[in-house]
Every structure is written in structure tokens, then in C-alpha cells.
């Protein structure tokens, strides 16, 4: 989603959906298991903060349906996604 070309290609094949969660929720999820390659294993918290600051506005600027996923179960999120697919 960091490349406009990627966003354009994805928009051509379907509707984009942004599953929005709070910063602390996202941080907890990313740091809980095996670290993603975009985080520095020597300083994961600082690299998360940098990544979050760089990407948040980019993700929010993309024309997508936003679903507030904070505190929702997987089942609840899937239900909301089904509504999106049905056009509600």
C-alpha cells in the first residue's frame, strides 16, 4: 500500500477495505509473535513508532471503506466485511 502503483492495481480488481485498530492494539499484535521484516529486531518498539508515523496517513488517505476493528472479534469483523460485499 506504500506504492501508488500497487494501490491503483488493487483498486482495479476490487474494493479496498481498511481494518482500523488503535496504535497500541497494532503494536501489541506486531510485537507479540515473530517480528515482521519491516521492524528492526534490535529495537522493535522504536522501529514500530517510526513505521506507524510514516504509514498511518498513507493508509488513511487511500480511498477505501474503513471498518473500525478495534475490540471486535474475528467473527464480528467477518460479519462487517460480508455487509461490505453485499453493499450495505
LINZIRA-V919232 format. One record per residue. N is the residue number from 0. RES is the residue in three letters. PHI is phi in degrees with one decimal (* if undefined). OMEGA is omega in radians with two decimals (* if undefined). BURIAL is I if it has 9 or more other ideal C-beta (glycine too) atoms within 8 Angstrom, else O. Layout:
BEGIN
n-><N | N>
res-><RES | RES>
phi-><PHI | PHI>
omega-><OMEGA | OMEGA>
burial-><BURIAL | BURIAL>
END
This chain:
BEGIN
n-><0 | 1 | 2 | 3 | 4 | 5 | 6 | 7 | 8 | 9 | 10 | 11 | 12 | 13 | 14 | 15 | 16 | 17 | 18 | 19 | 20 | 21 | 22 | 23 | 24 | 25 | 26 | 27 | 28 | 29 | 30 | 31 | 32 | 33 | 34 | 35 | 36 | 37 | 38 | 39 | 40 | 41 | 42 | 43 | 44 | 45 | 46 | 47 | 48 | 49 | 50 | 51 | 52 | 53 | 54 | 55 | 56 | 57 | 58 | 59 | 60 | 61 | 62 | 63 | 64 | 65 | 66 | 67 | 68 | 69 | 70 | 71 | 72 | 73 | 74 | 75 | 76 | 77 | 78 | 79 | 80 | 81 | 82 | 83 | 84 | 85 | 86 | 87>
res-><UNK | UNK | UNK | UNK | UNK | UNK | UNK | UNK | UNK | UNK | UNK | UNK | UNK | UNK | UNK | UNK | UNK | UNK | UNK | UNK | UNK | UNK | UNK | UNK | UNK | UNK | UNK | UNK | UNK | UNK | UNK | UNK | UNK | UNK | UNK | UNK | UNK | UNK | UNK | UNK | UNK | UNK | UNK | UNK | UNK | UNK | UNK | UNK | UNK | UNK | UNK | UNK | UNK | UNK | UNK | UNK | UNK | UNK | UNK | UNK | UNK | UNK | UNK | UNK | UNK | UNK | UNK | UNK | UNK | UNK | UNK | UNK | UNK | UNK | UNK | UNK | UNK | UNK | UNK | UNK | UNK | UNK | UNK | UNK | UNK | UNK | UNK | UNK>
phi-><* | -83.5 | -106.4 | -56.5 | -63.7 | -64.9 | -59.9 | -59.8 | -64.1 | -67.4 | -63.6 | -72.1 | -103.6 | 172.9 | -81.2 | -86.1 | -128.1 | -104.8 | -87.8 | -92.0 | -131.4 | -67.1 | -57.1 | -67.3 | -62.8 | -62.1 | -60.0 | -59.3 | -65.0 | -69.4 | -89.5 | -74.0 | -115.5 | -65.1 | -68.4 | -64.7 | -62.9 | -80.9 | -104.2 | -78.3 | -63.6 | -78.8 | -151.3 | -63.2 | -65.8 | -65.3 | -70.0 | -61.9 | -58.2 | -64.5 | -60.7 | -61.5 | -61.8 | -75.1 | -98.5 | -53.8 | -66.9 | -65.2 | -61.4 | -74.1 | -83.7 | -73.1 | -70.2 | -142.9 | -75.6 | -102.0 | -117.4 | -76.1 | -98.8 | -62.3 | 73.7 | -96.7 | -76.8 | -59.0 | -62.6 | -64.7 | -65.6 | -61.5 | -62.3 | -64.1 | -65.1 | -62.3 | -61.7 | -62.0 | -62.9 | -78.7 | 83.7 | -92.0>
omega-><-3.13 | -3.13 | 3.08 | 3.11 | 3.11 | 3.13 | 3.14 | 3.13 | 3.14 | 3.12 | 3.14 | -3.08 | 3.12 | 3.14 | 3.09 | 3.13 | 3.13 | 3.08 | -3.00 | 3.02 | 3.13 | -3.10 | -3.10 | 3.08 | 3.13 | 3.13 | -3.14 | -3.14 | -3.09 | -3.09 | -3.06 | -3.07 | 3.08 | -3.07 | 3.03 | -3.08 | -3.11 | 3.05 | -3.14 | -3.12 | 3.13 | 3.13 | -3.03 | -3.11 | 3.13 | -3.14 | 3.04 | -3.12 | 3.12 | 3.14 | -3.12 | -3.14 | -3.12 | -2.97 | -3.03 | -3.11 | 3.10 | -3.13 | -3.09 | 3.13 | -3.12 | 3.13 | -3.11 | 2.97 | -3.13 | 3.07 | 3.08 | -3.08 | -3.11 | 3.07 | -3.13 | 3.09 | 3.08 | -3.14 | 3.12 | 3.13 | 3.11 | 3.10 | 3.10 | 3.11 | 3.09 | 3.07 | 3.12 | -3.12 | 3.14 | 3.09 | 3.13 | *>
burial-><O | O | O | O | O | I | I | O | O | I | I | O | O | O | O | I | I | I | O | O | O | O | O | O | I | I | I | O | O | I | I | O | O | O | I | O | O | O | I | O | O | O | O | I | O | O | I | I | O | O | I | I | O | O | I | I | O | I | I | O | O | I | O | O | O | O | I | O | I | O | O | O | O | O | O | O | I | O | O | I | I | O | O | I | O | O | O | O>
END
